[in-house]
């Protein structure tokens, strides 16, 4: 568990606190019989900070981005597992012709 994971957990805690604060604020407004027009500015601040921390953690925790090579043999259908039980070809798509010629009307 590195620094990025800790930042992500802290961001989730801030977002949870913002949600709890909004619920508590709505309950207070119901007691005072006032209409809810939106959460206070402090909750908006918490939401922005929590969102930034969670996004930063989501981008840094998984690791480096790797490029996808289109000519790689690992991307071919040949590399599918031997168990193809979940490939179903008997479905509603069979009523459509295999060659669909669509022309755009100008």
C-alpha positions in Angstrom: 0.0 0.0 0.0 1.7 3.1 -1.2 1.2 6.8 -1.0 -1.4 6.8 -3.9 -3.6 4.2 -2.2 -3.6 6.2 1.0 -4.5 9.4 -0.9 -7.4 7.5 -2.6 -8.7 6.2 0.8 -8.5 9.7 2.1 -10.4 11.0 -0.9 -13.2 8.5 -0.4 -13.4 9.4 3.3 -13.7 13.1 2.3 -16.5 12.2 -0.2 -18.3 10.2 2.5 -18.1 13.1 5.0 -19.5 15.4 2.3 -22.4 13.0 1.8 -23.0 12.7 5.5 -22.8 16.5 6.0 -25.4 17.0 3.2 -27.8 14.5 4.8 -27.3 16.2 8.2 -27.9 19.6 6.7 -31.2 18.4 5.0 -32.4 17.0 8.3 -31.6 20.4 10.0 -33.6 22.2 7.3 -36.6 19.9 7.8 -36.6 20.7 11.5 -36.5 24.4 10.7 -39.1 23.9 8.0 -37.1 25.5 5.3 -36.7 24.4 1.7 -33.5 22.7 0.6 -31.9 24.7 -2.2 -28.5 23.0 -2.2 -25.7 22.0 0.1 -23.5 24.7 1.8 -20.2 25.9 0.2 -18.1 23.8 2.6 -19.7 20.7 1.2 -18.9 21.8 -2.4 -15.3 22.3 -1.3 -15.2 18.9 0.2 -16.6 17.4 -3.0 -14.1 19.1 -5.2 -11.1 18.1 -3.0 -12.4 14.5 -2.6 -12.9 14.2 -6.4 -9.5 15.5 -7.2 -7.8 13.1 -4.7 -9.8 10.1 -5.9 -9.1 10.9 -9.6 -5.4 11.3 -8.8 -5.3 8.1 -6.9 -7.2 6.3 -9.7 -4.6 7.4 -12.3 -1.5 6.7 -10.2 -2.3 3.5 -8.3 -2.7 1.0 -11.1 0.7 1.7 -12.5 2.2 3.0 -15.8 0.1 3.1 -18.9 1.3 0.7 -21.6 0.8 1.2 -25.3 -1.4 -1.2 -27.2 0.3 -2.6 -30.3 -2.3 -3.4 -33.0 -0.1 -5.9 -34.7 0.5 -8.0 -31.6 -0.4 -11.6 -31.7 -1.9 -11.3 -28.2 -4.7 -9.1 -29.6 -6.0 -11.7 -32.1 -9.0 -13.9 -31.7 -6.7 -16.9 -32.0 -5.6 -16.2 -28.4 -9.0 -16.8 -27.0 -9.3 -19.6 -24.4 -10.3 -23.1 -25.5 -13.6 -22.9 -23.6 -15.9 -21.1 -26.0 -19.2 -22.1 -24.3 -20.3 -18.6 -23.9 -20.1 -17.7 -27.6 -23.7 -17.9 -28.8 -24.4 -17.4 -32.5 -28.1 -18.3 -32.4 -29.6 -14.9 -31.5 -31.8 -12.2 -32.9 -29.1 -10.9 -35.2 -29.7 -13.8 -37.6 -32.8 -12.1 -39.0 -30.6 -9.3 -40.4 -28.7 -9.9 -43.7 -25.0 -10.5 -43.3 -24.2 -7.8 -45.9 -25.9 -4.5 -45.1 -25.6 -1.8 -47.7 -26.5 1.5 -46.2 -26.3 4.6 -48.3 -26.4 8.1 -47.0 -29.0 10.3 -48.6 -27.6 13.7 -49.5 
